[in-house]
Amino acid sequence: MKARVTVTLRDGILDPQGKAIEGALVALGFGGVGAVRQGKVFDIDLAETDPAKARDALDRMCKALLANLVIEDYAIDMG
């Protein structure tokens, strides 16, 4: 079973990398760019075939390693 986990900074958390990318895009002539936020995407292939068990495993992975829950949120997409 394939899944995609997207990890993003929580609202209100300063994103210096996103700000740097935003500034670089404007400097490159992309003047219509608004706020840029950077995140992480993990594509994970699981051996588990039961969707509920797979989602539970992914949730545990996020809480244990993939996301810093103090400053990040995560979303799981099982396509």
N, CA, C, O and CB atoms as a CASP TS submission, in Angstrom:
PFRMAT TS
TARGET T0000
AUTHOR 0000-0000-0000
METHOD Language model
MODEL 1
PARENT N/A
ATOM      1  N   MET     1       0.847  -1.169   0.000  1.00  0.00           N
ATOM      2  CA  MET     1       0.000   0.000   0.000  1.00  0.00           C
ATOM      3  C   MET     1       0.897   1.238   0.000  1.00  0.00           C
ATOM      4  O   MET     1       1.851   1.329   0.773  1.00  0.00           O
ATOM      5  CB  MET     1      -0.967  -0.005   1.223  1.00  0.00           C
ATOM      6  N   LYS     2       0.582   2.170  -0.864  1.00  0.00           N
ATOM      7  CA  LYS     2       1.373   3.395  -0.976  1.00  0.00           C
ATOM      8  C   LYS     2       0.697   4.517  -0.202  1.00  0.00           C
ATOM      9  O   LYS     2      -0.529   4.615  -0.143  1.00  0.00           O
ATOM     10  CB  LYS     2       1.563   3.796  -2.459  1.00  0.00           C
ATOM     11  N   ALA     3       1.535   5.357   0.388  1.00  0.00           N
ATOM     12  CA  ALA     3       1.014   6.495   1.145  1.00  0.00           C
ATOM     13  C   ALA     3       1.942   7.683   0.953  1.00  0.00           C
ATOM     14  O   ALA     3       3.130   7.529   0.667  1.00  0.00           O
ATOM     15  CB  ALA     3       0.867   6.148   2.655  1.00  0.00           C
ATOM     16  N   ARG     4       1.382   8.852   1.114  1.00  0.00           N
ATOM     17  CA  ARG     4       2.162  10.089   1.085  1.00  0.00           C
ATOM     18  C   ARG     4       1.870  10.843   2.381  1.00  0.00           C
ATOM     19  O   ARG     4       0.717  11.086   2.740  1.00  0.00           O
ATOM     20  CB  ARG     4       1.814  10.969  -0.186  1.00  0.00           C
ATOM     21  N   VAL     5       2.942  11.200   3.063  1.00  0.00           N
ATOM     22  CA  VAL     5       2.840  11.985   4.289  1.00  0.00           C
ATOM     23  C   VAL     5       3.407  13.366   3.989  1.00  0.00           C
ATOM     24  O   VAL     5       4.544  13.492   3.533  1.00  0.00           O
ATOM     25  CB  VAL     5       3.600  11.297   5.489  1.00  0.00           C
ATOM     26  N   THR     6       2.617  14.393   4.245  1.00  0.00           N
ATOM     27  CA  THR     6       3.056  15.772   4.051  1.00  0.00           C
ATOM     28  C   THR     6       3.182  16.425   5.419  1.00  0.00           C
ATOM     29  O   THR     6       2.235  16.443   6.206  1.00  0.00           O
ATOM     30  CB  THR     6       2.063  16.567   3.135  1.00  0.00           C
ATOM     31  N   VAL     7       4.367  16.958   5.689  1.00  0.00           N
ATOM     32  CA  VAL     7       4.647  17.600   6.973  1.00  0.00           C
ATOM     33  C   VAL     7       4.863  19.088   6.714  1.00  0.00           C
ATOM     34  O   VAL     7       5.682  19.466   5.876  1.00  0.00           O
ATOM     35  CB  VAL     7       5.900  16.956   7.679  1.00  0.00           C
ATOM     36  N   THR     8       4.127  19.924   7.433  1.00  0.00           N
ATOM     37  CA  THR     8       4.241  21.374   7.265  1.00  0.00           C
ATOM     38  C   THR     8       4.368  22.038   8.631  1.00  0.00           C
ATOM     39  O   THR     8       3.933  21.498   9.648  1.00  0.00           O
ATOM     40  CB  THR     8       3.020  21.942   6.495  1.00  0.00           C
ATOM     41  N   LEU     9       4.973  23.219   8.628  1.00  0.00           N
ATOM     42  CA  LEU     9       5.045  23.990   9.861  1.00  0.00           C
ATOM     43  C   LEU     9       3.649  24.454  10.252  1.00  0.00           C
ATOM     44  O   LEU     9       2.835  24.792   9.393  1.00  0.00           O
ATOM     45  CB  LEU     9       5.998  25.196   9.704  1.00  0.00           C
ATOM     46  N   ARG    10       3.381  24.469  11.535  1.00  0.00           N
ATOM     47  CA  ARG    10       2.084  24.949  12.024  1.00  0.00           C
ATOM     48  C   ARG    10       1.944  26.439  11.730  1.00  0.00           C
ATOM     49  O   ARG    10       2.938  27.156  11.613  1.00  0.00           O
ATOM     50  CB  ARG    10       1.931  24.679  13.547  1.00  0.00           C
ATOM     51  N   ASP    11       0.712  26.889  11.612  1.00  0.00           N
ATOM     52  CA  ASP    11       0.454  28.322  11.430  1.00  0.00           C
ATOM     53  C   ASP    11       1.068  29.085  12.599  1.00  0.00           C
ATOM     54  O   ASP    11       0.982  28.656  13.749  1.00  0.00           O
ATOM     55  CB  ASP    11      -1.081  28.612  11.323  1.00  0.00           C
ATOM     56  N   GLY    12       1.679  30.204  12.293  1.00  0.00           N
ATOM     57  CA  GLY    12       2.274  31.032  13.323  1.00  0.00           C
ATOM     58  C   GLY    12       3.728  30.707  13.623  1.00  0.00           C
ATOM     59  O   GLY    12       4.388  31.451  14.348  1.00  0.00           O
ATOM     60  N   ILE    13       4.240  29.601  13.073  1.00  0.00           N
ATOM     61  CA  ILE    13       5.644  29.234  13.267  1.00  0.00           C
ATOM     62  C   ILE    13       6.459  29.889  12.158  1.00  0.00           C
ATOM     63  O   ILE    13       6.146  29.742  10.977  1.00  0.00           O
ATOM     64  CB  ILE    13       5.838  27.673  13.268  1.00  0.00           C
ATOM     65  N   LEU    14       7.503  30.610  12.546  1.00  0.00           N
ATOM     66  CA  LEU    14       8.369  31.278  11.583  1.00  0.00           C
ATOM     67  C   LEU    14       9.009  30.253  10.649  1.00  0.00           C
ATOM     68  O   LEU    14       9.491  29.213  11.098  1.00  0.00           O
ATOM     69  CB  LEU    14       9.454  32.099  12.308  1.00  0.00           C
ATOM     70  N   ASP    15       9.011  30.552   9.350  1.00  0.00           N
ATOM     71  CA  ASP    15       9.580  29.665   8.335  1.00  0.00           C
ATOM     72  C   ASP    15      10.686  30.408   7.586  1.00  0.00           C
ATOM     73  O   ASP    15      10.435  30.962   6.516  1.00  0.00           O
ATOM     74  CB  ASP    15       8.479  29.167   7.345  1.00  0.00           C
ATOM     75  N   PRO    16      11.913  30.430   8.132  1.00  0.00           N
ATOM     76  CA  PRO    16      12.986  31.180   7.481  1.00  0.00           C
ATOM     77  C   PRO    16      13.348  30.636   6.100  1.00  0.00           C
ATOM     78  O   PRO    16      13.712  31.410   5.215  1.00  0.00           O
ATOM     79  CB  PRO    16      14.211  31.173   8.356  1.00  0.00           C
ATOM     80  N   GLN    17      13.254  29.330   5.901  1.00  0.00           N
ATOM     81  CA  GLN    17      13.549  28.774   4.575  1.00  0.00           C
ATOM     82  C   GLN    17      12.499  29.211   3.564  1.00  0.00           C
ATOM     83  O   GLN    17      12.831  29.541   2.426  1.00  0.00           O
ATOM     84  CB  GLN    17      13.620  27.237   4.634  1.00  0.00           C
ATOM     85  N   GLY    18      11.247  29.215   3.970  1.00  0.00           N
ATOM     86  CA  GLY    18      10.186  29.693   3.092  1.00  0.00           C
ATOM     87  C   GLY    18      10.373  31.157   2.736  1.00  0.00           C
ATOM     88  O   GLY    18      10.157  31.560   1.593  1.00  0.00           O
ATOM     89  N   LYS    19      10.779  31.960   3.730  1.00  0.00           N
ATOM     90  CA  LYS    19      11.031  33.385   3.481  1.00  0.00           C
ATOM     91  C   LYS    19      12.180  33.568   2.496  1.00  0.00           C
ATOM     92  O   LYS    19      12.113  34.428   1.617  1.00  0.00           O
ATOM     93  CB  LYS    19      11.345  34.117   4.801  1.00  0.00           C
ATOM     94  N   ALA    20      13.244  32.759   2.638  1.00  0.00           N
ATOM     95  CA  ALA    20      14.388  32.852   1.726  1.00  0.00           C
ATOM     96  C   ALA    20      13.979  32.477   0.306  1.00  0.00           C
ATOM     97  O   ALA    20      14.397  33.124  -0.654  1.00  0.00           O
ATOM     98  CB  ALA    20      15.536  31.944   2.204  1.00  0.00           C
ATOM     99  N   ILE    21      13.166  31.436   0.172  1.00  0.00           N
ATOM    100  CA  ILE    21      12.680  31.025  -1.146  1.00  0.00           C
ATOM    101  C   ILE    21      11.806  32.120  -1.744  1.00  0.00           C
ATOM    102  O   ILE    21      11.918  32.439  -2.928  1.00  0.00           O
ATOM    103  CB  ILE    21      11.892  29.697  -1.052  1.00  0.00           C
ATOM    104  N   GLU    22      10.938  32.690  -0.919  1.00  0.00           N
ATOM    105  CA  GLU    22      10.077  33.789  -1.371  1.00  0.00           C
ATOM    106  C   GLU    22      10.915  34.944  -1.907  1.00  0.00           C
ATOM    107  O   GLU    22      10.630  35.470  -2.983  1.00  0.00           O
ATOM    108  CB  GLU    22       9.172  34.278  -0.222  1.00  0.00           C
ATOM    109  N   GLY    23      11.944  35.342  -1.165  1.00  0.00           N
ATOM    110  CA  GLY    23      12.817  36.432  -1.603  1.00  0.00           C
ATOM    111  C   GLY    23      13.552  36.103  -2.885  1.00  0.00           C
ATOM    112  O   GLY    23      13.702  36.960  -3.757  1.00  0.00           O
ATOM    113  N   ALA    24      14.012  34.862  -3.007  1.00  0.00           N
ATOM    114  CA  ALA    24      14.725  34.447  -4.216  1.00  0.00           C
ATOM    115  C   ALA    24      13.800  34.453  -5.430  1.00  0.00           C
ATOM    116  O   ALA    24      14.204  34.865  -6.517  1.00  0.00           O
ATOM    117  CB  ALA    24      15.332  33.051  -4.026  1.00  0.00           C
ATOM    118  N   LEU    25      12.570  34.000  -5.249  1.00  0.00           N
ATOM    119  CA  LEU    25      11.620  34.002  -6.365  1.00  0.00           C
ATOM    120  C   LEU    25      11.328  35.421  -6.835  1.00  0.00           C
ATOM    121  O   LEU    25      11.265  35.682  -8.036  1.00  0.00           O
ATOM    122  CB  LEU    25      10.318  33.307  -5.961  1.00  0.00           C
ATOM    123  N   VAL    26      11.150  36.331  -5.890  1.00  0.00           N
ATOM    124  CA  VAL    26      10.913  37.737  -6.246  1.00  0.00           C
ATOM    125  C   VAL    26      12.137  38.296  -6.968  1.00  0.00           C
ATOM    126  O   VAL    26      11.999  39.009  -7.962  1.00  0.00           O
ATOM    127  CB  VAL    26      10.592  38.587  -4.979  1.00  0.00           C
ATOM    128  N   ALA    27      13.333  37.977  -6.473  1.00  0.00           N
ATOM    129  CA  ALA    27      14.571  38.456  -7.107  1.00  0.00           C
ATOM    130  C   ALA    27      14.734  37.907  -8.520  1.00  0.00           C
ATOM    131  O   ALA    27      15.360  38.542  -9.369  1.00  0.00           O
ATOM    132  CB  ALA    27      15.782  38.065  -6.261  1.00  0.00           C
ATOM    133  N   LEU    28      14.172  36.733  -8.769  1.00  0.00           N
ATOM    134  CA  LEU    28      14.233  36.130 -10.101  1.00  0.00           C
ATOM    135  C   LEU    28      13.151  36.664 -11.036  1.00  0.00           C
ATOM    136  O   LEU    28      13.051  36.238 -12.186  1.00  0.00           O
ATOM    137  CB  LEU    28      14.110  34.626  -9.992  1.00  0.00           C
ATOM    138  N   GLY    29      12.346  37.595 -10.538  1.00  0.00           N
ATOM    139  CA  GLY    29      11.351  38.218 -11.397  1.00  0.00           C
ATOM    140  C   GLY    29       9.946  37.678 -11.243  1.00  0.00           C
ATOM    141  O   GLY    29       9.054  38.068 -11.996  1.00  0.00           O
ATOM    142  N   PHE    30       9.724  36.791 -10.287  1.00  0.00           N
ATOM    143  CA  PHE    30       8.382  36.270 -10.049  1.00  0.00           C
ATOM    144  C   PHE    30       7.691  37.165  -9.023  1.00  0.00           C
ATOM    145  O   PHE    30       7.518  36.788  -7.864  1.00  0.00           O
ATOM    146  CB  PHE    30       8.429  34.783  -9.559  1.00  0.00           C
ATOM    147  N   GLY    31       7.299  38.360  -9.475  1.00  0.00           N
ATOM    148  CA  GLY    31       6.764  39.376  -8.588  1.00  0.00           C
ATOM    149  C   GLY    31       5.415  39.064  -7.982  1.00  0.00           C
ATOM    150  O   GLY    31       5.055  39.652  -6.962  1.00  0.00           O
ATOM    151  N   GLY    32       4.666  38.169  -8.566  1.00  0.00           N
ATOM    152  CA  GLY    32       3.337  37.857  -8.054  1.00  0.00           C
ATOM    153  C   GLY    32       3.337  36.831  -6.940  1.00  0.00           C
ATOM    154  O   GLY    32       2.273  36.373  -6.521  1.00  0.00           O
ATOM    155  N   VAL    33       4.509  36.462  -6.454  1.00  0.00           N
ATOM    156  CA  VAL    33       4.597  35.431  -5.418  1.00  0.00           C
ATOM    157  C   VAL    33       4.219  36.022  -4.067  1.00  0.00           C
ATOM    158  O   VAL    33       4.740  37.061  -3.662  1.00  0.00           O
ATOM    159  CB  VAL    33       6.021  34.823  -5.363  1.00  0.00           C
ATOM    160  N   GLY    34       3.313  35.351  -3.382  1.00  0.00           N
ATOM    161  CA  GLY    34       2.953  35.747  -2.021  1.00  0.00           C
ATOM    162  C   GLY    34       3.823  34.997  -1.030  1.00  0.00           C
ATOM    163  O   GLY    34       4.985  34.704  -1.310  1.00  0.00           O
ATOM    164  N   ALA    35       3.271  34.695   0.104  1.00  0.00           N
ATOM    165  CA  ALA    35       4.012  33.978   1.142  1.00  0.00           C
ATOM    166  C   ALA    35       4.344  32.560   0.680  1.00  0.00           C
ATOM    167  O   ALA    35       3.513  31.881   0.076  1.00  0.00           O
ATOM    168  CB  ALA    35       3.202  33.938   2.457  1.00  0.00           C
ATOM    169  N   VAL    36       5.561  32.128   0.970  1.00  0.00           N
ATOM    170  CA  VAL    36       6.005  30.770   0.649  1.00  0.00           C
ATOM    171  C   VAL    36       6.277  30.040   1.955  1.00  0.00           C
ATOM    172  O   VAL    36       6.942  30.576   2.842  1.00  0.00           O
ATOM    173  CB  VAL    36       7.280  30.783  -0.265  1.00  0.00           C
ATOM    174  N   ARG    37       5.770  28.830   2.076  1.00  0.00           N
ATOM    175  CA  ARG    37       6.033  27.974   3.234  1.00  0.00           C
ATOM    176  C   ARG    37       6.658  26.690   2.713  1.00  0.00           C
ATOM    177  O   ARG    37       6.206  26.136   1.711  1.00  0.00           O
ATOM    178  CB  ARG    37       4.719  27.680   4.059  1.00  0.00           C
ATOM    179  N   GLN    38       7.680  26.226   3.382  1.00  0.00           N
ATOM    180  CA  GLN    38       8.356  24.999   2.971  1.00  0.00           C
ATOM    181  C   GLN    38       7.906  23.852   3.861  1.00  0.00           C
ATOM    182  O   GLN    38       7.653  24.042   5.051  1.00  0.00           O
ATOM    183  CB  GLN    38       9.895  25.165   3.030  1.00  0.00           C
ATOM    184  N   GLY    39       7.806  22.668   3.283  1.00  0.00           N
ATOM    185  CA  GLY    39       7.439  21.483   4.039  1.00  0.00           C
ATOM    186  C   GLY    39       8.234  20.285   3.561  1.00  0.00           C
ATOM    187  O   GLY    39       9.186  20.413   2.790  1.00  0.00           O
ATOM    188  N   LYS    40       7.825  19.120   4.033  1.00  0.00           N
ATOM    189  CA  LYS    40       8.475  17.869   3.657  1.00  0.00           C
ATOM    190  C   LYS    40       7.407  16.903   3.156  1.00  0.00           C
ATOM    191  O   LYS    40       6.277  16.901   3.644  1.00  0.00           O
ATOM    192  CB  LYS    40       9.269  17.257   4.858  1.00  0.00           C
ATOM    193  N   VAL    41       7.779  16.080   2.174  1.00  0.00           N
ATOM    194  CA  VAL    41       6.882  15.052   1.654  1.00  0.00           C
ATOM    195  C   VAL    41       7.601  13.716   1.719  1.00  0.00           C
ATOM    196  O   VAL    41       8.742  13.592   1.275  1.00  0.00           O
ATOM    197  CB  VAL    41       6.428  15.375   0.193  1.00  0.00           C
ATOM    198  N   PHE    42       6.926  12.714   2.278  1.00  0.00           N
ATOM    199  CA  PHE    42       7.466  11.365   2.360  1.00  0.00           C
ATOM    200  C   PHE    42       6.541  10.437   1.584  1.00  0.00           C
ATOM    201  O   PHE    42       5.351  10.356   1.889  1.00  0.00           O
ATOM    202  CB  PHE    42       7.618  10.901   3.846  1.00  0.00           C
ATOM    203  N   ASP    43       7.067   9.738   0.589  1.00  0.00           N
ATOM    204  CA  ASP    43       6.326   8.693  -0.114  1.00  0.00           C
ATOM    205  C   ASP    43       6.756   7.373   0.496  1.00  0.00           C
ATOM    206  O   ASP    43       7.934   7.016   0.464  1.00  0.00           O
ATOM    207  CB  ASP    43       6.584   8.726  -1.676  1.00  0.00           C
ATOM    208  N   ILE    44       5.794   6.650   1.051  1.00  0.00           N
ATOM    209  CA  ILE    44       6.094   5.433   1.800  1.00  0.00           C
ATOM    210  C   ILE    44       5.313   4.275   1.205  1.00  0.00           C
ATOM    211  O   ILE    44       4.108   4.378   0.972  1.00  0.00           O
ATOM    212  CB  ILE    44       5.758   5.604   3.304  1.00  0.00           C
ATOM    213  N   ASP    45       6.006   3.175   0.961  1.00  0.00           N
ATOM    214  CA  ASP    45       5.385   1.952   0.458  1.00  0.00           C
ATOM    215  C   ASP    45       5.319   0.962   1.616  1.00  0.00           C
ATOM    216  O   ASP    45       6.351   0.531   2.130  1.00  0.00           O
ATOM    217  CB  ASP    45       6.183   1.354  -0.765  1.00  0.00           C
ATOM    218  N   LEU    46       4.108   0.606   2.023  1.00  0.00           N
ATOM    219  CA  LEU    46       3.904  -0.289   3.159  1.00  0.00           C
ATOM    220  C   LEU    46       3.498  -1.678   2.692  1.00  0.00           C
ATOM    221  O   LEU    46       2.780  -1.826   1.703  1.00  0.00           O
ATOM    222  CB  LEU    46       2.845   0.278   4.103  1.00  0.00           C
ATOM    223  N   ALA    47       3.957  -2.684   3.402  1.00  0.00           N
ATOM    224  CA  ALA    47       3.556  -4.059   3.102  1.00  0.00           C
ATOM    225  C   ALA    47       2.135  -4.331   3.597  1.00  0.00           C
ATOM    226  O   ALA    47       1.465  -5.235   3.097  1.00  0.00           O
ATOM    227  CB  ALA    47       4.542  -5.058   3.738  1.00  0.00           C
ATOM    228  N   GLU    48       1.684  -3.564   4.561  1.00  0.00           N
ATOM    229  CA  GLU    48       0.350  -3.747   5.150  1.00  0.00           C
ATOM    230  C   GLU    48      -0.738  -3.550   4.093  1.00  0.00           C
ATOM    231  O   GLU    48      -0.678  -2.609   3.301  1.00  0.00           O
ATOM    232  CB  GLU    48       0.135  -2.762   6.325  1.00  0.00           C
ATOM    233  N   THR    49      -1.730  -4.443   4.086  1.00  0.00           N
ATOM    234  CA  THR    49      -2.826  -4.347   3.117  1.00  0.00           C
ATOM    235  C   THR    49      -4.118  -3.810   3.737  1.00  0.00           C
ATOM    236  O   THR    49      -5.014  -3.368   3.018  1.00  0.00           O
ATOM    237  CB  THR    49      -3.088  -5.709   2.501  1.00  0.00           C
ATOM    238  N   ASP    50      -4.215  -3.847   5.052  1.00  0.00           N
ATOM    239  CA  ASP    50      -5.400  -3.330   5.739  1.00  0.00           C
ATOM    240  C   ASP    50      -5.254  -1.810   5.893  1.00  0.00           C
ATOM    241  O   ASP    50      -4.328  -1.348   6.560  1.00  0.00           O
ATOM    242  CB  ASP    50      -5.590  -4.023   7.141  1.00  0.00           C
ATOM    243  N   PRO    51      -6.160  -1.026   5.283  1.00  0.00           N
ATOM    244  CA  PRO    51      -6.028   0.434   5.331  1.00  0.00           C
ATOM    245  C   PRO    51      -6.008   1.009   6.748  1.00  0.00           C
ATOM    246  O   PRO    51      -5.253   1.944   7.019  1.00  0.00           O
ATOM    247  CB  PRO    51      -7.154   1.059   4.564  1.00  0.00           C
ATOM    248  N   ALA    52      -6.814   0.474   7.642  1.00  0.00           N
ATOM    249  CA  ALA    52      -6.852   0.990   9.014  1.00  0.00           C
ATOM    250  C   ALA    52      -5.525   0.737   9.725  1.00  0.00           C
ATOM    251  O   ALA    52      -5.021   1.610  10.432  1.00  0.00           O
ATOM    252  CB  ALA    52      -8.008   0.344   9.803  1.00  0.00           C
ATOM    253  N   LYS    53      -4.966  -0.443   9.539  1.00  0.00           N
ATOM    254  CA  LYS    53      -3.676  -0.759  10.167  1.00  0.00           C
ATOM    255  C   LYS    53      -2.557   0.070   9.546  1.00  0.00           C
ATOM    256  O   LYS    53      -1.642   0.509  10.242  1.00  0.00           O
ATOM    257  CB  LYS    53      -3.359  -2.262  10.031  1.00  0.00           C
ATOM    258  N   ALA    54      -2.635   0.281   8.240  1.00  0.00           N
ATOM    259  CA  ALA    54      -1.620   1.086   7.559  1.00  0.00           C
ATOM    260  C   ALA    54      -1.665   2.524   8.063  1.00  0.00           C
ATOM    261  O   ALA    54      -0.625   3.121   8.340  1.00  0.00           O
ATOM    262  CB  ALA    54      -1.827   1.047   6.028  1.00  0.00           C
ATOM    263  N   ARG    55      -2.867   3.077   8.181  1.00  0.00           N
ATOM    264  CA  ARG    55      -3.004   4.457   8.665  1.00  0.00           C
ATOM    265  C   ARG    55      -2.495   4.569  10.102  1.00  0.00           C
ATOM    266  O   ARG    55      -1.842   5.548  10.461  1.00  0.00           O
ATOM    267  CB  ARG    55      -4.480   4.923   8.581  1.00  0.00           C
ATOM    268  N   ASP    56      -2.795   3.576  10.908  1.00  0.00           N
ATOM    269  CA  ASP    56      -2.313   3.586  12.289  1.00  0.00           C
ATOM    270  C   ASP    56      -0.781   3.555  12.325  1.00  0.00           C
ATOM    271  O   ASP    56      -0.163   4.285  13.099  1.00  0.00           O
ATOM    272  CB  ASP    56      -2.892   2.386  13.071  1.00  0.00           C
ATOM    273  N   ALA    57      -0.174   2.711  11.491  1.00  0.00           N
ATOM    274  CA  ALA    57       1.287   2.632  11.433  1.00  0.00           C
ATOM    275  C   ALA    57       1.882   3.963  10.974  1.00  0.00           C
ATOM    276  O   ALA    57       2.875   4.425  11.535  1.00  0.00           O
ATOM    277  CB  ALA    57       1.730   1.497  10.490  1.00  0.00           C
ATOM    278  N   LEU    58       1.285   4.571   9.967  1.00  0.00           N
ATOM    279  CA  LEU    58       1.768   5.861   9.470  1.00  0.00           C
ATOM    280  C   LEU    58       1.631   6.948  10.535  1.00  0.00           C
ATOM    281  O   LEU    58       2.520   7.786  10.691  1.00  0.00           O
ATOM    282  CB  LEU    58       1.000   6.266   8.204  1.00  0.00           C
ATOM    283  N   ASP    59       0.539   6.931  11.251  1.00  0.00           N
ATOM    284  CA  ASP    59       0.330   7.898  12.323  1.00  0.00           C
ATOM    285  C   ASP    59       1.420   7.746  13.388  1.00  0.00           C
ATOM    286  O   ASP    59       1.961   8.739  13.876  1.00  0.00           O
ATOM    287  CB  ASP    59      -1.074   7.719  12.953  1.00  0.00           C
ATOM    288  N   ARG    60       1.736   6.507  13.742  1.00  0.00           N
ATOM    289  CA  ARG    60       2.788   6.266  14.726  1.00  0.00           C
ATOM    290  C   ARG    60       4.150   6.697  14.197  1.00  0.00           C
ATOM    291  O   ARG    60       4.968   7.221  14.953  1.00  0.00           O
ATOM    292  CB  ARG    60       2.822   4.790  15.114  1.00  0.00           C
ATOM    293  N   MET    61       4.407   6.482  12.891  1.00  0.00           N
ATOM    294  CA  MET    61       5.670   6.920  12.281  1.00  0.00           C
ATOM    295  C   MET    61       5.817   8.436  12.372  1.00  0.00           C
ATOM    296  O   MET    61       6.886   8.954  12.695  1.00  0.00           O
ATOM    297  CB  MET    61       5.747   6.469  10.808  1.00  0.00           C
ATOM    298  N   CYS    62       4.726   9.131  12.081  1.00  0.00           N
ATOM    299  CA  CYS    62       4.759  10.596  12.130  1.00  0.00           C
ATOM    300  C   CYS    62       5.045  11.088  13.536  1.00  0.00           C
ATOM    301  O   CYS    62       5.870  11.979  13.736  1.00  0.00           O
ATOM    302  CB  CYS    62       3.435  11.182  11.633  1.00  0.00           C
ATOM    303  N   LYS    63       4.368  10.509  14.497  1.00  0.00           N
ATOM    304  CA  LYS    63       4.540  10.942  15.884  1.00  0.00           C
ATOM    305  C   LYS    63       5.916  10.588  16.429  1.00  0.00           C
ATOM    306  O   LYS    63       6.457  11.311  17.265  1.00  0.00           O
ATOM    307  CB  LYS    63       3.470  10.323  16.760  1.00  0.00           C
ATOM    308  N   ALA    64       6.488   9.476  15.962  1.00  0.00           N
ATOM    309  CA  ALA    64       7.781   9.020  16.478  1.00  0.00           C
ATOM    310  C   ALA    64       8.971   9.673  15.790  1.00  0.00           C
ATOM    311  O   ALA    64      10.006   9.890  16.420  1.00  0.00           O
ATOM    312  CB  ALA    64       7.885   7.531  16.334  1.00  0.00           C
ATOM    313  N   LEU    65       8.834   9.996  14.479  1.00  0.00           N
ATOM    314  CA  LEU    65      10.016  10.427  13.742  1.00  0.00           C
ATOM    315  C   LEU    65       9.771  11.496  12.679  1.00  0.00           C
ATOM    316  O   LEU    65      10.517  12.473  12.608  1.00  0.00           O
ATOM    317  CB  LEU    65      10.627   9.258  13.102  1.00  0.00           C
ATOM    318  N   LEU    66       8.761  11.329  11.870  1.00  0.00           N
ATOM    319  CA  LEU    66       8.635  12.159  10.671  1.00  0.00           C
ATOM    320  C   LEU    66       8.260  13.611  10.950  1.00  0.00           C
ATOM    321  O   LEU    66       8.647  14.504  10.196  1.00  0.00           O
ATOM    322  CB  LEU    66       7.617  11.562   9.764  1.00  0.00           C
ATOM    323  N   ALA    67       7.516  13.855  12.020  1.00  0.00           N
ATOM    324  CA  ALA    67       7.069  15.220  12.324  1.00  0.00           C
ATOM    325  C   ALA    67       7.467  15.605  13.744  1.00  0.00           C
ATOM    326  O   ALA    67       7.429  14.786  14.662  1.00  0.00           O
ATOM    327  CB  ALA    67       5.539  15.348  12.144  1.00  0.00           C
ATOM    328  N   ASN    68       7.843  16.857  13.900  1.00  0.00           N
ATOM    329  CA  ASN    68       8.074  17.430  15.226  1.00  0.00           C
ATOM    330  C   ASN    68       6.752  18.064  15.639  1.00  0.00           C
ATOM    331  O   ASN    68       6.430  19.172  15.211  1.00  0.00           O
ATOM    332  CB  ASN    68       9.273  18.489  15.231  1.00  0.00           C
ATOM    333  N   LEU    69       6.000  17.372  16.459  1.00  0.00           N
ATOM    334  CA  LEU    69       4.634  17.790  16.761  1.00  0.00           C
ATOM    335  C   LEU    69       4.541  19.103  17.526  1.00  0.00           C
ATOM    336  O   LEU    69       3.452  19.665  17.646  1.00  0.00           O
ATOM    337  CB  LEU    69       3.954  16.726  17.542  1.00  0.00           C
ATOM    338  N   VAL    70       5.645  19.597  18.038  1.00  0.00           N
ATOM    339  CA  VAL    70       5.636  20.890  18.715  1.00  0.00           C
ATOM    340  C   VAL    70       5.444  22.013  17.699  1.00  0.00           C
ATOM    341  O   VAL    70       4.762  23.000  17.977  1.00  0.00           O
ATOM    342  CB  VAL    70       6.943  21.098  19.510  1.00  0.00           C
ATOM    343  N   ILE    71       6.053  21.857  16.511  1.00  0.00           N
ATOM    344  CA  ILE    71       6.009  22.944  15.520  1.00  0.00           C
ATOM    345  C   ILE    71       5.445  22.521  14.169  1.00  0.00           C
ATOM    346  O   ILE    71       5.266  23.366  13.291  1.00  0.00           O
ATOM    347  CB  ILE    71       7.389  23.498  15.321  1.00  0.00           C
ATOM    348  N   GLU    72       5.160  21.231  13.979  1.00  0.00           N
ATOM    349  CA  GLU    72       4.718  20.754  12.662  1.00  0.00           C
ATOM    350  C   GLU    72       3.395  20.001  12.749  1.00  0.00           C
ATOM    351  O   GLU    72       3.076  19.376  13.760  1.00  0.00           O
ATOM    352  CB  GLU    72       5.784  19.852  12.040  1.00  0.00           C
ATOM    353  N   ASP    73       2.642  20.079  11.666  1.00  0.00           N
ATOM    354  CA  ASP    73       1.447  19.267  11.455  1.00  0.00           C
ATOM    355  C   ASP    73       1.750  18.282  10.341  1.00  0.00           C
ATOM    356  O   ASP    73       2.689  18.477   9.569  1.00  0.00           O
ATOM    357  CB  ASP    73       0.199  20.151  11.109  1.00  0.00           C
ATOM    358  N   TYR    74       0.959  17.230  10.257  1.00  0.00           N
ATOM    359  CA  TYR    74       1.149  16.278   9.166  1.00  0.00           C
ATOM    360  C   TYR    74      -0.203  15.828   8.625  1.00  0.00           C
ATOM    361  O   TYR    74      -1.219  15.850   9.320  1.00  0.00           O
ATOM    362  CB  TYR    74       1.974  15.061   9.639  1.00  0.00           C
ATOM    363  N   ALA    75      -0.176  15.419   7.356  1.00  0.00           N
ATOM    364  CA  ALA    75      -1.366  14.887   6.700  1.00  0.00           C
ATOM    365  C   ALA    75      -0.972  13.589   6.012  1.00  0.00           C
ATOM    366  O   ALA    75       0.097  13.496   5.408  1.00  0.00           O
ATOM    367  CB  ALA    75      -1.973  15.914   5.676  1.00  0.00           C
ATOM    368  N   ILE    76      -1.834  12.597   6.105  1.00  0.00           N
ATOM    369  CA  ILE    76      -1.589  11.293   5.498  1.00  0.00           C
ATOM    370  C   ILE    76      -2.565  11.108   4.350  1.00  0.00           C
ATOM    371  O   ILE    76      -3.775  11.254   4.522  1.00  0.00           O
ATOM    372  CB  ILE    76      -1.730  10.144   6.542  1.00  0.00           C
ATOM    373  N   ASP    77      -2.035  10.784   3.175  1.00  0.00           N
ATOM    374  CA  ASP    77      -2.858  10.500   1.994  1.00  0.00           C
ATOM    375  C   ASP    77      -2.537   9.084   1.543  1.00  0.00           C
ATOM    376  O   ASP    77      -1.406   8.785   1.160  1.00  0.00           O
ATOM    377  CB  ASP    77      -2.600  11.541   0.834  1.00  0.00           C
ATOM    378  N   MET    78      -3.527   8.226   1.591  1.00  0.00           N
ATOM    379  CA  MET    78      -3.343   6.838   1.164  1.00  0.00           C
ATOM    380  C   MET    78      -4.082   6.654  -0.153  1.00  0.00           C
ATOM    381  O   MET    78      -5.293   6.435  -0.179  1.00  0.00           O
ATOM    382  CB  MET    78      -3.857   5.824   2.250  1.00  0.00           C
ATOM    383  N   GLY    79      -3.334   6.745  -1.235  1.00  0.00           N
ATOM    384  CA  GLY    79      -3.954   6.694  -2.546  1.00  0.00           C
ATOM    385  C   GLY    79      -3.927   5.375  -3.210  1.00  0.00           C
ATOM    386  O   GLY    79      -4.429   5.235  -4.325  1.00  0.00           O
TER
END
